[in-house]
Structure formats: structure tokens, C-alpha cells
Amino acid sequence: MPLMTGVLPPLQQRDAFELTVSHADFDALVAQLARLHPPCLLFDAPDTLFPGSALHRRFYERLRSALPAYDRQ
């Protein structure tokens, strides 16, 4: 889409879950989100109808915990 719209996504990762494969990748993602400092981050509710796999849920819970300013707002 960036080629069609001319708008580059703010994150390097298009899919944070799939492209974060190491602890260093995770730390870089957290640092990038902290630098961007968006006004809010949206996470799926843990009790959503389609919660994803256990690994998916655990990853996003870890990400939410790593960004306390956005936790449960």
C-alpha cells in the first residue's frame, strides 16, 4: 500500500507478531513504539471471539506489559 498511497507505515514491522522472532527484535519493537509515542495503542480484548493462538495472545500481553503507559487505558 505505501507505493499506492505514498504513505509509509510508521513501524518497520507490518505484522509485529510474525516479524518479531528474537528478544532483540522485541526490544527494537518496544523502543520504536516508545520513540513514536502514539496517543494510544489498541490491543484486542483477551476475551474476544477470535483471540488467536496462545502464542499470539502471549506475545501481545508481553508487548502490552512492556509499554506500561498504554496498559489498560
C-alpha positions, 0 to 999 in steps of 0.5 A, a space after each residue: 500500500 505505501 507505493 499506492 498511497 505514498 504513505 509509509 507505515 510508521 513501524 518497520 514491522 507490518 505484522 509485529 507478531 510474525 516479524 518479531 522472532 528474537 528478544 532483540 527484535 522485541 526490544 527494537 519493537 518496544 523502543 520504536 513504539 516508545 520513540 513514536 509515542 502514539 496517543 494510544 495503542 489498541 490491543 484486542 480484548 483477551 476475551 474476544 471471539 477470535 483471540 488467536 493462538 496462545 502464542 499470539 495472545 502471549 506475545 501481545 500481553 508481553 508487548 502490552 506489559 512492556 509499554 506500561 503507559 498504554 496498559 489498560 487505558 
